[in-house]
Amino acid sequence: MDSVSRQETTQASPASSEATAILDGLAEPASLRLLPESALQAVADAVRTEMIDAVSVTGGHLGSGLGVVELTVALHHVFDTPDDRIVWDVGHQAYPHKILTGRRDRIRTLRQPGGLSGFTKRSESVYDPFGAAHSSTSISAALGMAVARDLDEASAKAKGLAAGKRRNMIAVIGDGSMSAGMAYEAMNNAGALKSRLIVILNDNDMSIAPPVGAMSAYFARLASGDAYQSLRETAKQLGRLLPKAIYQRAAAAEEYARSLVVGSGTMFEEMGFHYVGPVDGHNLDHLLPVLKNVRDSEQGPILLHVVTQKGKGYAPAEASADRYHGVVKFDVLSGVQAKAKPNAPAYTRVFGESLIKAADADDKVVAITAAMPGGTGIDLFGQAHPERTFDVGIAEQHAVTFAGGLATEGYKPFVAIYSTFLQRAYDQVVHDVALQNLPVRFCMDRAGLVGADGATHAGAFDLAYLCCLPNMTVMAASDEAELVHMVATAHAHDTGPIALRYPRGEGVGVDLPERGVALPIGKGRMVRAPEGARVALLALGTRMAEALKAADALEAEGIAVSVADARFAKPLDEALILDLAGRHEVLVTLEEGSVGGFGAMVLHLLAERGALDAGRVRVRTLTLPDTYQDHNTPDAMYAEAGLDAAGILKTVKAALPERKAGQSGRLRLA
């Protein structure tokens, strides 16, 4: 972050209380490393108090961060950060890390306009070596860093230079993120390269092998120590001098004996990792010596299995870890979250309830999600039809191909995945579904901008990456009633893949139909069609509400405006679009997506049909900007993008012929 933005967003913590006073002298991890180990639990307690207080003000991810407080303190005490790299997977557990790495004074700007990101971000701090927010990337990134370090060391040695400072690369990954194939691809590669890499598996849900106190800690120290590792390697080398049959029996005996020490680490050992654990991630007396052994080991790669508890140290979060994974503002004493009463049903709920109705009438309807049942409405479907609900974990690639397999057998799979996460399965969408023309229904929640989660979670690109695919049908709902109809349309569509997109948050408050009606594929609708209209606004998705506001303002100035709902980005309603271009002086398309999406499709159609040849219509395409927008409120982000009513007005005014002729009349919002 540059000095100007830092100055603007710096916000001092509240007056230091006795509970957090120890943090006042810990501006950077170097200060933490000067403290005796006996003081570290007090640091952890203060970090926990500071984090709870900050998130109660800002909202954000709570439970996961509370679970790694002791681990975070121990890592920054044992390792020489930032020279040693700590890569946090996803990053929603990194608030304690931010408090300890020079950002405590801004921790109450988390997820606020101009404030700290809710995830790790390279431009924010040298202590964030890799940006995150999507899961299962940490091992790959840390391995890349480790190999870069190894190449630098080899180059220095070849040049006869003195060895540089010993540096460690550490990936901290949760058990949920270990459900994604990318994590295992990285581990397989790391095991083959044998680079000195440390992977810390933060087990806060699966409890692969819960720690059992002092004996478990002793075994972990034993397995992580140089004496054990050197003895084991020496035994291996000597064993290879024995006849093959004897060596194989000895190896089997060693593996059995080792299993008594390392417990459930056999799978990781088979992938080439030296497994250590499990260790109680909240007991610093157990954790610190093991981390030191791992730090000083010459073996590589190493997997340290740490068991933690989500929400640790805050009773409401401990009692209900799922509800406190991500929170809005809340009262610290009671834990009650201050959710505003919604004015209209959320799009996610409308989708879930509509899908239930489709499944009630058709036993071939199945629902698939990738570890986001609550975020996609599939939790509602699961309550109604548990036997037809499949949560495949953080495995979007598998989810898509799994749905393709179901489709080949006559089932009607609805794959509900955030737009930003479907990016992870693009090859499967192309190769396993679209190429084979399988009727898989893609339901993309969080389409468009998402506010506080920022660029990493914005559903900006699905229109561009889906509309270019042969066989694909793409819809976008302009309001919650349209979403009901589009779920019915997807249900009825059996001739190929179909996708529907809808945003995060509440609808606009229109009446919902009792049951959806399948829409004609590739047909839009006229919302307003006044006589003598000079301007046409063609909206795809929920920018329709802003288009209507802009139309009202224009009409108040005596300029009639036609408003149309495209409904489909592919196939386009060619007759509607050509008619709008032929009858109006200005045609503006609106979409909550990147360049290269719906507007590009419209321009391609108009150019192909010669509708632009005479120069009678001026076409403008309003899209999200060709940048990654930082987190802010959704309204502010859409205003920045020029996709609110004021931005639409500005575009229309600039395009009207009389404006080009130099007239300076002004149009204002009513």
Secondary structure, 3 states (H helix, E strand, C coil): CCHHHHHHHCCCCCCCCCCCHHHHHCCCHHHHCCCCHHHHHHHHHHHHHHHHHHHHHHCEECHHHHHCHHHHHHHHHHCCCCCCEEEECCCCCCHHHHHHHHHHHHHHHCCCCCCCCCCCCCCCCCCCCCCCCCCCCHHHHHHHHHHHHHHHHHHHHHCCCCCCCCCCEEEEEECCHHHCHHHHHHHHHHHHHCCCCEEEEEECCCCCCCCCCHHHHHHHHHHHCHHHHHHHHHHHHHHCCCCHHHHHHHHHHHHHHHHHHHCCCHHHHHCCCEEEEEEECCCHHHHHHHHHHHHHCCCCCEEEEEECCCCCCCHHHHHCCCCCCEECCECCCCCCECCCCCCCCEHHHHHHHHHHHHHHHCCCEEEEECCCHHHHCHHHHHHHCHHHEEECCCCHHHHHHHHHHHHHCCCEEEEEEEHHHHHHHHHHHHHHHHCCCCCCEEEEECEECCHHHHHHCCECCHHHHHHCCCCCEEEECCCHHHHHHHHHHHHHCCCCCEEEECCCCECCCCCCCCCCCCCCCCCCEEEECCCCCCEEEEEECCCHHHHHHHHHHHHHCCCCEEEEECCEEECCCHHHHHHHHHHCCEEEEEECCCCCCHHHHHHHHHHHCCCCCCCCCEEEEECCCCCCCCCCCHHHHHHHHCCCHHHHHHHHHHHCHHHHCCCCCCCCCC
